[in-house]
């Protein structure tokens, strides 16, 4: 024998060994069983069901994207309103702090008890009037933010109802 045929004979495995671990290679015998044909009616129903499911998925995706965009707009409106409200609160705090410093300066110039009482009464009256005006401003601003945010939500709801 030549060296090539000897090497081939040594490396050749028997047909029944499929794995390197020595497990036998079993094939499922085909006993001539008939192949199963799916009727055309079932195939059409399955294709229509798949097409319908794809269509519903696309519609759901479109609605979800529209809702996400709408919610983004609502939250943007609400965030802008909250920022405006916070800026107004800061402005009011600055005004009240300045009024307090002015009152303290005025107190340094008081020479009598009657002048102190008059100054304190005037300051309290101004602060009460300012507080009433500031509360009114904050209430109006909060109502505007709520109305704007709700209006965005209603526009989306009305559009969906149509």
C-alpha positions in Angstrom: 0.0 0.0 0.0 1.1 3.5 -0.7 1.5 6.0 2.1 -1.6 8.0 0.9 -3.9 5.0 1.1 -2.5 4.0 4.4 -3.1 7.4 5.9 -6.6 7.4 4.5 -7.3 4.0 5.9 -6.2 5.1 9.4 -8.3 8.3 9.5 -11.4 6.9 8.0 -14.2 6.2 10.5 -16.9 3.7 10.3 -20.3 5.1 8.9 -22.1 4.6 12.2 -19.9 6.9 14.2 -20.9 10.6 13.8 -19.2 12.3 16.7 -15.7 12.4 18.1 -17.1 10.9 21.3 -18.1 7.7 19.6 -21.9 8.3 19.7 -23.7 6.5 16.9 -25.2 8.5 14.0 -28.9 7.5 13.8 -31.0 8.8 11.0 -34.7 8.8 11.1 -35.9 6.4 8.5 -38.5 7.5 6.0 -41.1 4.8 5.8 -42.7 6.3 2.8 -45.2 8.4 4.8 -47.0 10.9 2.7 -46.1 14.5 2.9 -48.8 16.7 4.4 -50.2 19.4 2.1 -51.9 22.5 3.6 -55.2 23.2 1.9 -55.3 26.4 -0.1 -58.1 27.8 2.1 -56.1 27.5 5.2 -53.1 29.1 3.5 -55.3 32.1 2.5 -56.7 32.4 6.0 -53.2 32.4 7.4 -52.0 35.0 4.9 -54.9 37.2 5.6 -54.4 36.9 9.4 -50.7 37.8 9.1 -51.6 40.8 6.8 -54.3 41.9 9.3 -51.9 41.6 12.2 -49.2 43.6 10.4 -51.7 46.3 9.5 -52.9 46.5 13.2 -49.2 46.7 14.3 -48.6 49.6 11.9 -51.7 51.4 13.1 -50.8 50.9 16.8 -47.3 52.1 16.1 -48.6 55.2 14.4 -51.0 55.9 17.2 -48.3 55.4 19.8 -45.9 57.8 18.0 -48.7 60.4 17.7 -49.5 60.0 21.4 -45.8 60.3 22.4 -45.5 63.5 20.3 -48.6 64.9 21.9 -47.4 64.1 25.4 -44.1 65.7 24.6 -46.0 68.9 23.6 -48.1 68.8 26.8 -45.1 68.3 29.0 -43.2 71.1 27.2 -46.2 73.5 27.8 -46.4 72.4 31.5 -42.6 72.8 32.0 -42.7 76.3 30.4 -45.6 77.2 32.7 -43.8 75.9 35.7 -40.7 77.9 34.8 -42.7 81.1 34.4 -44.4 80.5 37.7 -41.0 79.9 39.4 -39.6 83.1 37.9 -42.6 85.0 39.2 -42.1 83.6 42.7 -38.4 84.6 42.6 -39.5 88.1 41.4 -41.9 88.4 44.3 -39.3 87.2 46.8 -36.9 89.8 45.5 -39.5 92.5 45.8 -40.4 91.4 49.4 -36.7 91.3 50.4 -36.2 94.8 49.1 -39.2 96.0 51.0 -37.9 94.5 54.1 -34.5 96.2 53.7 -36.2 99.5 53.1 -38.3 99.0 56.2 -35.1 98.2 58.2 -33.4 101.4 56.8 -36.5 103.5 57.8 -36.4 102.0 61.3 -32.9 103.3 61.8 -34.2 106.8 61.4 -37.1 106.5 63.9 -36.8 108.9 66.8 -40.0 108.2 68.8 -42.4 105.4 69.6 -45.3 107.0 67.8 -43.1 107.4 64.7 -42.1 103.6 65.0 -45.8 102.6 65.3 -46.7 104.8 62.3 -43.9 103.4 60.2 -44.7 99.8 61.2 -48.4 100.3 60.4 -47.6 101.8 57.0 -45.2 99.0 56.2 -47.6 96.3 57.3 -50.4 97.9 55.1 -48.1 98.1 52.1 -47.0 94.5 52.6 -50.5 93.2 53.0 -51.6 95.0 49.8 -48.5 93.7 48.0 -49.2 90.2 49.3 -52.8 90.4 48.0 -51.6 91.6 44.6 -48.8 88.9 44.4 -51.2 86.2 45.4 -53.6 87.3 42.7 -50.7 87.3 40.1 -49.6 83.8 41.1 -53.2 82.5 41.0 -53.8 84.0 37.5 -50.5 82.5 36.3 -51.3 79.1 37.7 -54.7 79.2 36.1 -53.1 80.2 32.8 -50.6 77.3 32.9 -53.4 74.9 33.8 -55.6 76.2 31.0 -52.8 76.0 28.4 -51.8 72.5 29.4 -55.4 71.3 29.5 -56.2 72.9 26.2 -53.3 71.0 24.5 -54.8 67.8 26.0 -58.3 68.6 24.8 -57.2 69.5 21.3 -55.7 66.0 21.1 -58.8 64.4 22.5 -61.1 66.3 20.2 -59.0 65.4 17.2 -59.2 61.7 18.2 -63.0 61.9 18.7 -63.6 63.2 15.2 
